[in-house]
Every structure is written in structure tokens, then in C-alpha cells.
């Protein structure tokens, strides 16, 4: 809704300015340009605004040149589109290349010849100026809440996948088709992580030349670090599932390479790892929001439980290979994969980031708070000096 209002207001404002400045017939080139230039980021507006003005102006000039000699026909339309695309490639307009033929086609439309070329160029510049100024004066809100929620969603989704795998192993022997389903789930979670990375990058970009950024805490390092840790953990889980997929039988059988005891211990371990991942996501959210939620203890407990379950599974896997030959290829790789899934969730890095966050907050304390502290200290010194002058205690 906010984006709709911003784009509509920018386009209408560009049109009103054009009507006010220009006498005679005008078209919607100004509104079109304002709509194209208005971006979600003030920094993008300044950088991409120049590129988009070039794209629109190129299309305008191409259309004006063609329409000077011929009207709108099928072959003149083909010439305009082809020439616009060639010029866009020559000018290296990149992703904005299509705006050149689009602008040219709009101007080549019926009635396009009635307006002078210099008027179209002027209205194009008006629209570009409105679009860039609009983002500088009314920048969009930083989507911090959305980014925090997406990072938490990554942790919840990964924990859900681990719990599903653990529940299945506790109920029945593993099959290749079932593990393939777990792999598909992990791939979907990777898509959620990419979306979260995109939102964090948007926040980083929006901070430039944004008047709202000073009042919004800088949470990008915390979110980026948390996402990186979750992705490393997710990558290890994917490797674990892939290994299990390669070794699992096609159909359900009692000889699935694990046995009841190992499968039960494996399921318990996956449950504890899931608790650790979910607690880590809650910790990242608490760090980003600056809340005092006691999530450190929950994560530490989950990690300790994972370590104990890992020890039990290790003991069960390290059996005599002559008795359990099917475990020989699985034992080391499984333990390494699970350990790699837990390792990125350790608390050391989070403690360092929390310290940096707190130091930034102390440095950004309001001036009034600092001034009151200095005044209070000065009053104490004056009272002490006054007491000493009267012969009282210092």
C-alpha cells in the first residue's frame, strides 16, 4: 500500500509540475519518467536515475526521429524497437535497456507528433527530477522487522526438517524416497535464506541517504552473521541427508544400515539439534531487537544435550564392523555432518556481536543524557568546593 501511494503521488506530482511550467499540449512522458525513476531506495534513485533518464531520453529521441518522417506503421514500429535496443546495448544500460523501446513506443503512439521534441525532453527531465527528489525527501521505511522475521523463519524451517527426520527414524526404517523428501525441504529452506539475505541487503542499501536510518538501530551485522551461521548449518544438514539418501534402501526393510538402537539414538540427536537451531534463531532475533530475553541459557542447554546425544550415537556407531558391516561407510560421515550442523551455532560469535551492539548504543546516547550527566557531576564538584571553603568536610 505504501509503495502504491508513493508511486502514484510521484507520477501525479510530475504531471502537475509539467502542466504548471509548460503552456500548450503536454503528454504523460513526465509521469512515466517519474514512475520509472522512483525506486525503493534513495541510493538507487541517484545511481539508477541517471541510467533511466538516459534510457528514456534515448527512446524519446528515437521515436521523435522516426515520427518526423513517417507515422505509426508496422515497419516503423519495428525500426523504433530494433534501433532502441541497439542503442541501449551500445550505451550499456543493462537492466534498464527495455525502458528505451518502451518509452519510444509510448511516444510513437497516436498523437505523439503533436508535441515538440524539446517539450518531450523537458518533461522527461521534470519526471526524472521529481522521481529522484521524492525518494530523498520521503524515503521508505527500513524493513528491519521483515528481515528479523525471515531469519527466524529460516531457523524454524530447518528445525522443522530435523524434527521430521527424527520422528520418521523413530517410527520406522529409513527409505530412499523418504530421505529425498527431506532433501527437497532443505532446498526450499535455502530459498527462504536467499530471500532473507535480499532483505538484509535492502536494509543496507536503504541506509544510504535515508533520513530515517539514524533512528533505526543497525542490525545488519547481527542478521547477516546469524544467516551465515544458519546457512552453514543447513548446508551440513543437506550433506547429512544426501549421505543418508545414497545409503538408504529403495524399499522399507529392517536392514536399513542403522538398526533399532542406532536409529533411536539418531532420532534423539536430531531432535536436540533441532532445538539448538530454533534456540539460535530466537537468540538472533533477541540480539537484533535488543530485548532481554533469556535465550542464551536455552541455546546452551540444547547444545549440551546435542553433545550428550552425539556421544551416545558415537558409541553405538563405533561397533565392531564385523558385526555391523553396513555401518562402516556411514559412521564417520554421519558424525562429521551432524557436528558441522551444530558447530556454527556456538555462542562465542553471538557474544562478540552483542558487545559491539551495546557499544554502539552507548556511543549513540542522546546528547541530553550526556549533558545531564556532566551537569550533575559539575554540581557535585561545586558543592564539595563550597563545603571545603566553609571549613567543612571535603
Secondary structure by P-SEA (a helix, b strand, c coil): caaaaaaaaaaaaaaaaaaacccccccaaaaaaaaaaccccaaaaaaaaaaaaaaaaaaaaaaaaaaacccccaaaaaaaaaaaaaaaaaaccccaaaaaaaaaaaaaccccccccaaaaaaaaaaaaaaaaaaaaacccccaaaaaaaaaaaaaaaaaaaaaaaaaaaacccccaaaaaaaaaaaaaaaaaaaaaaaaaaaaaaaacccccccccccaaaaaaaaaaaaaaaaaaaaaaaaaaaaaccccccccccccaaaaaaaaaaaaaaaaaaaaaaaaaaaaaacccccaaaaaaaaaaaaaaaaaaaaaaacccccccccccccaaaaaaaaaaaaccccaaaaaaaaaaaaaaaaaaccaaaaaaaaaaaaaaaaaaaaaaaacccc
